[in-house]
Amino acid sequence: MFIVDRRLNPGSKSLENRQRFLRRAKALVQGAVKKTSEGRDIKDVLEGGEVSIPLDGMHEPRFRREGGTRDRVIPGNKKFVEGDILPRSGEGRGKASEPGEGDGEDDFRFVLSRDEFVDLFLDDLELPDLAKRKLADAESEGLQRAGYSTSGSPANISVSRTVQLAMARRIALRRPRPETIAQLEAELAECHDEARRAELEAEIEAMKAKSRRIPFIDPIDIRFRRFETVPKPVAQAVMFCLMDVSGSMSEHMKDLAKRFYMLLYVFLTRRYRHVEIVFIRHTDRAEEVDEDTFFHGPASGGTMVSSALQAMHDIVRSRFRPSDWNIYAAQASDGDNSISDSAVTGRLLTEMILPVSQFFAYLEVGEAGGGTFDMPDSSLWTLYQRLRADGAPLSMRKVSDRSEIFPVFHDLFQRRRNQEKAAP
């Protein structure tokens, strides 16, 4: 079936041009939202607020007739003479003038609610590489037992419940038992007293009549198994958040890591209804913690990355069967690791973690002002690079400033066509 929209364009405007304008305006708003989020604190990272976009991007295009020869009279002209070339209309619009020189125009400012802000920020993000099963926002429907009903399909008759109710009704109405009637008939056969025989015959006939009035199973006894449709998840996913909290991690580095995980947490809880989040922090030993401890609990000590990977492997083996779960992991560290631990870390990744994971992202944080390209390769970064060169599906990024968190997060989780791998 084909539907042809023959409605006239509103206000003699091109509908196709309006759609292009709306897409451009949405892109400007999304860019303004991301830029506004860069300088916020962790707790306010995705709160609503005022954003601004340039006025030049808010003009809707329209067709105008140009060309031809025409005469124009410009009243009050003291600047141009015949033969001068006039500037194109719109030049300089939206640009601030020098102090004391003419008028300038402000940007277009408006206030977004928290829901609007989050929707725009997360609009083009998704969990990458969903290869095992499609993770959808919607849910499928399944059947669940919901008691019994007095009507239904014959295939759903509950024999046990029907017989139980029939027995209760027969006992309540004192229906004669067949064994009792059989005993009276046997006594009648052996009895030779005419008066007694008459009594027995009358009693037997009354019992049989009562049995006919009270059937063994009545229609009111019949019960049918009842089922209700309940929502069931199409698929399940779990995200492991592994964060280094050892003594080598400065407060600035921890702040960068927490900002990244805060974005990841809001993204997962906002976009997906069936995603478990497991928080693991480690020094020279790892522990699974709750959300509050992960983001705010103090910790210090040595560094052994393998402890976090081993903890993740143990949790996957005990709670998240890879055949039923899409498994993701995001690791944040300053890259310091014990030299003796590198072999164990590489073996855990290649043999235990990566074979069951859909996506593994590593974020290396550096000191403020160092610059991403100036950060020297750490021991962990060198190890992961070697593993990736051997074909391991690792996504690696470096950050050293707050403003780099949002582009890196967007790059790792942006929507890709055909579920392509994230660029290294």
C-alpha positions as CSV (number, residue, x, y, z in Angstrom):
1,M,0.0,0.0,0.0
2,F,1.3,3.5,-0.9
3,I,0.1,6.7,0.7
4,V,0.5,9.9,-1.3
5,D,0.3,13.1,0.8
6,R,-1.4,15.6,-1.5
7,R,-1.9,18.3,1.2
8,L,-0.7,21.7,0.4
9,N,2.5,22.9,2.1
10,P,1.7,25.3,5.0
11,G,2.1,29.0,4.1
12,S,3.4,28.3,0.6
13,K,6.6,26.8,2.1
14,S,8.5,23.8,0.9
15,L,7.8,20.8,3.2
16,E,11.2,19.2,2.3
17,N,13.0,22.4,3.1
18,R,11.2,22.5,6.4
19,Q,12.3,19.0,7.3
20,R,15.9,19.9,6.5
21,F,15.6,22.9,8.6
22,L,14.2,20.9,11.5
23,R,17.1,18.4,11.3
24,R,19.6,21.2,11.2
25,A,18.0,22.9,14.2
26,K,17.9,19.7,16.2
27,A,21.6,19.2,15.4
28,L,22.3,22.7,16.7
29,V,20.4,22.1,19.9
30,Q,22.2,18.7,20.5
31,G,25.5,20.4,20.1
32,A,24.5,23.2,22.5
33,V,23.4,20.5,25.0
34,K,26.7,18.7,24.8
35,K,28.6,22.0,25.1
36,T,26.6,23.1,28.1
37,S,27.2,19.8,29.9
38,E,31.0,20.0,29.7
39,G,31.5,22.3,32.7
40,R,29.0,20.9,35.0
41,D,29.5,18.9,38.2
42,I,28.8,15.2,38.3
43,K,25.5,15.5,40.1
44,D,24.3,18.1,37.7
45,V,25.7,16.5,34.5
46,L,22.4,15.9,32.9
47,E,20.1,18.4,34.6
48,G,18.0,20.6,32.5
49,G,18.8,24.3,32.0
50,E,19.3,27.1,29.7
51,V,21.0,26.5,26.3
52,S,21.7,28.9,23.4
53,I,22.2,28.5,19.7
54,P,23.2,31.1,17.1
55,L,20.4,33.0,15.4
56,D,21.9,32.2,12.0
57,G,20.8,28.6,12.4
58,M,17.2,29.4,13.1
59,H,16.2,30.9,9.8
60,E,14.1,28.6,7.6
61,P,15.1,28.7,4.0
62,R,12.7,29.8,1.3
63,F,12.7,30.4,-2.4
64,R,12.8,34.0,-3.6
65,R,12.9,35.5,-7.1
66,E,16.2,37.0,-8.0
67,G,17.6,38.5,-11.2
68,G,16.2,40.9,-13.7
69,T,16.6,44.6,-14.1
70,R,14.8,46.8,-11.6
71,D,15.2,50.3,-10.2
72,R,15.2,50.9,-6.4
73,V,14.8,54.1,-4.5
74,I,16.5,54.0,-1.1
75,P,15.2,56.9,1.0
76,G,17.7,58.6,3.3
77,N,20.7,57.2,1.5
78,K,23.9,59.1,2.5
79,K,26.4,56.2,2.1
80,F,26.1,54.9,-1.5
81,V,26.2,56.5,-4.9
82,E,25.2,55.2,-8.3
83,G,27.3,52.2,-9.3
84,D,28.2,51.1,-5.8
85,I,27.7,47.4,-5.0
86,L,25.4,46.8,-2.0
87,P,26.3,44.0,0.5
88,R,24.2,40.9,0.4
89,S,21.2,40.9,2.7
90,G,21.9,39.1,6.0
91,E,25.7,39.7,6.1
92,G,26.9,40.3,9.6
93,R,23.7,39.1,11.2
94,G,24.1,37.6,14.6
95,K,27.7,38.9,15.0
96,A,28.5,41.1,17.9
97,S,29.8,44.5,17.0
98,E,32.8,46.3,18.6
99,P,32.1,48.3,21.7
100,G,30.3,51.5,20.8
101,E,29.9,50.5,17.1
102,G,26.3,49.8,16.2
103,D,24.0,47.1,17.5
104,G,24.6,43.4,18.0
105,E,22.3,40.4,18.3
106,D,22.2,37.9,21.1
107,D,22.0,34.1,20.6
108,F,18.7,32.4,20.8
109,R,18.3,31.2,24.4
110,F,15.7,28.8,25.8
111,V,15.3,26.5,28.8
112,L,15.1,22.7,28.6
113,S,13.6,20.4,31.2
114,R,15.6,17.5,32.5
115,D,13.8,15.0,30.4
116,E,14.2,17.1,27.2
117,F,17.9,17.6,28.0
118,V,18.5,13.9,28.5
119,D,16.6,12.8,25.5
120,L,18.6,15.2,23.2
121,F,21.9,14.2,24.8
122,L,21.2,10.4,24.4
123,D,19.3,10.6,21.1
124,D,22.1,9.2,18.9
125,L,23.7,6.8,21.4
126,E,23.3,3.0,21.8
127,L,25.0,-0.1,23.1
128,P,27.2,-1.3,20.2
129,D,27.7,-4.7,18.8
130,L,24.5,-6.4,19.9
131,A,25.4,-9.6,18.0
132,K,23.8,-12.3,20.2
133,R,20.3,-11.0,20.4
134,K,18.5,-7.8,19.7
135,L,18.1,-5.6,22.7
136,A,14.9,-3.5,22.2
137,D,13.1,-0.8,24.1
138,A,9.9,-2.7,23.8
139,E,9.0,-6.0,25.5
140,S,7.5,-9.2,24.2
141,E,4.4,-10.8,25.8
142,G,4.4,-14.1,27.5
143,L,1.8,-16.2,29.3
144,Q,1.6,-16.7,33.0
145,R,-0.7,-18.8,35.2
146,A,-3.4,-16.6,36.9
147,G,-5.6,-19.0,38.8
148,Y,-8.9,-20.6,37.6
149,S,-12.0,-19.4,35.8
150,T,-15.5,-20.9,35.3
151,S,-15.3,-20.6,31.5
152,G,-12.6,-21.2,28.9
153,S,-11.3,-23.6,26.3
154,P,-11.9,-27.4,26.9
155,A,-8.2,-27.9,26.5
156,N,-7.6,-25.8,29.6
157,I,-9.9,-27.8,31.9
158,S,-8.3,-28.5,35.3
159,V,-9.3,-32.0,36.2
160,S,-7.9,-32.0,39.7
161,R,-9.6,-28.7,40.6
162,T,-12.9,-29.8,39.0
163,V,-13.0,-33.2,40.9
164,Q,-12.1,-31.4,44.2
165,L,-15.0,-28.9,43.9
166,A,-17.4,-31.7,42.8
167,M,-16.4,-33.8,45.9
168,A,-17.0,-30.8,48.2
169,R,-20.4,-30.2,46.7
170,R,-21.5,-33.8,47.0
171,I,-20.4,-33.9,50.7
172,A,-22.2,-30.7,51.5
173,L,-25.4,-31.9,49.9
174,R,-25.1,-35.3,51.5
175,R,-25.2,-37.3,48.3
176,P,-25.5,-41.0,49.1
177,R,-22.3,-43.0,48.5
178,P,-22.5,-45.9,46.0
179,E,-21.0,-48.2,48.7
180,T,-23.9,-47.4,51.1
181,I,-26.5,-48.3,48.4
182,A,-24.6,-51.5,47.6
183,Q,-24.6,-52.5,51.3
184,L,-28.4,-52.0,51.5
185,E,-29.0,-54.0,48.4
186,A,-26.9,-56.9,49.8
187,E,-28.9,-56.8,53.0
188,L,-32.2,-56.7,51.0
189,A,-31.1,-59.9,49.1
190,E,-30.5,-61.8,52.4
191,C,-33.6,-60.4,54.2
192,H,-36.8,-62.6,54.5
193,D,-38.8,-60.3,56.7
194,E,-41.4,-58.7,54.5
195,A,-41.7,-55.6,56.6
196,R,-38.0,-55.1,56.7
197,R,-37.7,-55.7,53.0
198,A,-40.3,-53.0,52.4
199,E,-38.3,-50.5,54.5
200,L,-35.0,-51.4,52.7
201,E,-36.6,-51.1,49.3
202,A,-38.0,-47.6,50.1
203,E,-34.7,-46.5,51.6
204,I,-32.8,-47.7,48.5
205,E,-35.2,-46.0,46.1
206,A,-34.9,-42.7,48.0
207,M,-31.1,-42.9,48.0
208,K,-31.0,-43.6,44.2
209,A,-33.4,-40.7,43.6
210,K,-31.2,-38.3,45.6
211,S,-28.2,-39.5,43.8
212,R,-29.9,-38.7,40.5
213,R,-30.8,-35.2,41.7
214,I,-27.2,-34.6,42.9
215,P,-24.9,-35.5,39.9
216,F,-21.3,-36.7,40.4
217,I,-20.0,-33.7,38.4
218,D,-22.1,-30.6,37.9
219,P,-21.3,-27.8,35.4
220,I,-20.8,-25.5,38.3
221,D,-17.9,-27.6,39.4
222,I,-15.9,-27.3,36.2
223,R,-12.8,-25.0,36.4
224,F,-10.5,-23.9,33.6
225,R,-6.9,-22.9,34.0
226,R,-6.5,-19.2,33.4
227,F,-3.6,-17.4,31.8
228,E,-2.6,-13.8,31.6
229,T,-0.2,-12.0,29.2
230,V,2.7,-10.5,31.0
231,P,5.6,-8.5,29.6
232,K,8.9,-10.3,29.2
233,P,12.2,-8.8,28.1
234,V,13.3,-9.4,24.6
235,A,16.9,-9.7,25.8
236,Q,19.1,-9.0,28.8
237,A,22.3,-7.1,29.1
238,V,24.8,-6.4,31.9
239,M,27.4,-3.6,32.1
240,F,30.5,-4.1,34.3
241,C,32.0,-0.8,35.5
242,L,35.6,-1.4,36.5
243,M,37.4,1.5,38.1
244,D,40.9,1.9,39.5
245,V,40.8,3.6,42.9
246,S,44.4,2.9,43.9
247,G,46.8,5.4,45.4
248,S,48.2,6.4,42.0
249,M,44.9,7.8,40.9
250,S,44.7,11.5,41.8
251,E,41.5,13.3,42.6
252,H,41.5,14.8,39.1
253,M,41.8,11.3,37.5
254,K,39.0,9.9,39.7
255,D,36.8,12.8,38.8
256,L,37.3,12.1,35.1
257,A,36.5,8.4,35.6
258,K,33.5,9.2,37.7
259,R,32.2,11.6,35.1
260,F,32.5,8.9,32.4
261,Y,30.7,6.3,34.6
262,M,28.0,8.8,35.5
263,L,27.2,9.4,31.9
264,L,27.3,5.6,31.3
265,Y,24.9,5.0,34.2
266,V,22.4,7.6,33.1
267,F,22.6,6.4,29.5
268,L,21.9,2.8,30.4
269,T,19.1,3.4,32.9
270,R,17.5,5.9,30.6
271,R,17.6,4.0,27.3
272,Y,17.3,0.4,28.3
273,R,14.9,-1.2,30.7
274,H,16.7,-4.6,31.1
275,V,20.3,-3.7,31.8
276,E,22.0,-4.8,35.0
277,I,24.9,-2.6,36.1
278,V,27.7,-4.2,38.2
279,F,30.1,-1.8,39.9
280,I,33.6,-3.1,40.7
281,R,36.4,-1.0,42.1
282,H,39.9,-2.3,42.7
283,T,43.3,-1.5,44.2
284,D,45.4,-4.6,44.6
285,R,42.2,-6.4,45.3
286,A,38.7,-6.0,43.8
287,E,35.3,-5.8,45.3
288,E,31.7,-5.5,44.0
289,V,30.1,-2.4,45.6
290,D,26.9,-0.5,45.3
291,E,26.4,2.7,43.4
292,D,26.9,5.1,46.3
293,T,30.2,3.4,47.4
294,F,31.4,3.3,43.8
295,F,31.0,7.0,43.2
296,H,31.7,8.4,46.7
297,G,33.5,5.8,48.9
298,P,37.2,6.5,49.7
299,A,39.8,3.9,48.9
300,S,43.6,3.6,48.4
301,G,46.3,1.0,47.9
302,G,48.4,-0.8,45.4
303,T,47.3,-1.7,41.8
304,M,46.5,-5.1,40.4
305,V,44.2,-4.9,37.4
306,S,43.9,-8.7,37.2
307,S,41.9,-8.6,40.5
308,A,39.1,-6.6,38.8
309,L,39.0,-8.9,35.7
310,Q,39.0,-12.0,37.9
311,A,36.1,-10.5,40.0
312,M,34.2,-9.8,36.7
313,H,34.8,-13.4,35.5
314,D,33.6,-14.9,38.8
315,I,30.4,-12.8,38.7
316,V,29.7,-13.7,35.0
317,R,30.2,-17.4,35.8
318,S,27.9,-17.3,38.8
319,R,25.1,-14.9,37.7
320,F,25.2,-14.0,34.0
321,R,25.2,-16.9,31.7
322,P,26.8,-15.7,28.4
323,S,24.2,-17.6,26.3
324,D,21.4,-15.5,27.9
325,W,23.1,-12.2,28.5
326,N,24.8,-9.5,26.4
327,I,27.9,-8.7,28.4
328,Y,29.6,-5.3,28.3
329,A,32.5,-3.8,30.3
330,A,34.0,-0.4,30.7
331,Q,37.3,0.0,32.5
332,A,38.9,3.3,33.7
333,S,42.4,3.5,35.1
334,D,45.5,5.7,35.0
335,G,47.4,2.8,33.3
336,D,49.7,1.9,36.2
337,N,49.9,-1.8,36.9
338,S,52.3,-4.2,38.5
339,I,54.8,-5.6,36.0
340,S,54.3,-9.1,37.3
341,D,50.5,-8.7,36.8
342,S,50.6,-8.0,33.1
343,A,50.7,-11.7,32.1
344,V,47.8,-12.6,34.3
345,T,45.8,-9.5,33.0
346,G,46.4,-10.4,29.4
347,R,45.4,-14.1,29.9
348,L,42.2,-13.2,31.7
349,L,41.2,-10.7,29.0
350,T,41.9,-13.0,26.0
351,E,40.7,-16.3,27.5
352,M,38.0,-15.4,30.0
353,I,36.6,-11.8,29.4
354,L,36.7,-10.9,25.7
355,P,35.3,-14.3,24.4
356,V,32.0,-13.7,26.3
357,S,31.8,-9.9,25.9
358,Q,30.0,-7.9,23.3
359,F,32.0,-4.8,23.9
360,F,35.0,-3.8,26.1
361,A,36.0,-0.2,26.4
362,Y,39.2,1.1,28.2
363,L,39.5,4.7,29.3
364,E,42.9,5.9,30.4
365,V,42.8,9.1,32.5
366,G,45.7,11.5,32.9
367,E,46.7,14.6,34.8
368,A,45.1,18.0,34.1
369,G,46.9,20.0,31.4
370,G,48.9,17.1,30.1
371,G,47.0,16.8,26.8
372,T,45.8,13.6,25.3
373,F,48.5,13.3,22.7
374,D,51.2,14.2,25.3
375,M,50.3,11.4,27.7
376,P,53.0,8.7,27.6
377,D,52.0,5.1,27.0
378,S,51.5,3.4,30.3
379,S,52.1,-0.3,31.0
380,L,48.4,-1.1,30.7
381,W,48.0,0.9,27.5
382,T,51.0,-0.9,26.0
383,L,49.5,-4.3,27.0
384,Y,46.1,-3.5,25.6
385,Q,47.6,-2.2,22.4
386,R,49.5,-5.4,21.9
387,L,46.4,-7.4,22.5
388,R,44.4,-5.3,20.1
389,A,47.1,-5.8,17.4
390,D,46.6,-9.5,17.9
391,G,42.9,-9.1,17.1
392,A,41.3,-8.5,20.5
393,P,38.1,-6.4,20.2
394,L,39.2,-3.6,22.5
395,S,38.2,0.1,22.2
396,M,40.7,2.4,23.9
397,R,40.6,6.2,24.6
398,K,42.7,8.7,26.6
399,V,41.4,11.7,28.4
400,S,43.1,14.3,30.6
401,D,40.5,17.1,30.8
402,R,36.8,17.4,31.6
403,S,36.0,18.7,28.2
404,E,37.2,15.5,26.6
405,I,34.8,13.2,28.5
406,F,31.7,14.0,26.4
407,P,33.4,13.6,22.9
408,V,35.0,10.3,24.0
409,F,31.8,8.9,25.5
410,H,29.8,9.9,22.4
411,D,32.5,8.3,20.2
412,L,32.4,5.0,22.1
413,F,28.6,4.7,22.2
414,Q,27.3,6.5,19.1
415,R,24.9,4.7,16.9
416,R,26.6,3.0,14.0
417,R,25.2,1.5,10.9
418,N,25.3,-2.3,10.6
419,Q,26.6,-2.4,14.2
420,E,30.1,-1.7,13.1
421,K,33.0,-1.9,15.6
422,A,34.0,1.2,17.4
423,A,37.0,2.9,15.8
424,P,40.2,2.4,17.8
